[in-house]
Amino acid sequence: MKYVKALVWMFLLFVGVYLPAFILIGVLRPTGAGTVLLIMITSFLVASLMIAIFMIRYGWHGKDFGLVAAGGKYLIWAFVLGGILGLIVAVLQRIMGIQGPRTFESFALWQIVLLFWIGASIQEEIIFRSLIQSVAGRTLSSNATLTWGPLSAAAVIVAVLFAVIHIPMGVFTACAALVAGLLVGELRTRSGSILPAIIVHAMLNITGTI
């Protein structure tokens, strides 16, 4: 039953975060970078509002959402693992002849850096690892350490959702997102901070656009 409850929370939070952005897109009809920026800012603000509600209404703290500094060893691991995974993904794409997503071709370099290297890394980790994984983890167990093998259940569930939303970018990208989601989710659980997850995400986005 607790898994059903966690899945329901995950679905409601995901829809609640992104629905306002898509409503605004339907009304404002932006194009190109404007669309990406609108989704990014709106979903980030809504997720931040939800986190604030949990903190004010239910007595959660910043550390419950990973909004704390990370230990040095986790930051080092984030750079190392992010670099290795990014390199593996790039090599596999080259070997398998898989063309990366064409999403970035219409953007200038500064837009790629601002929107994808920095913005998306922070925005998506706040949504998936800070908000959704934290709530799912609290639902599954009091301290979010319930595990399936070596991985936390909340990290696995959220990683699957993270992979699913990347399917429109291709099966390979979705599979890479699943692996990355498992990695950053577990880093979030073990470090207690979302900073290592943001670093890994940023490094993967960098290797995916160069």
Beta strands, then each sheet from edge to edge (+ up, - down):
strand 1: 147-148
strand 2: 151-152
sheet 1: 1+ 2-
end
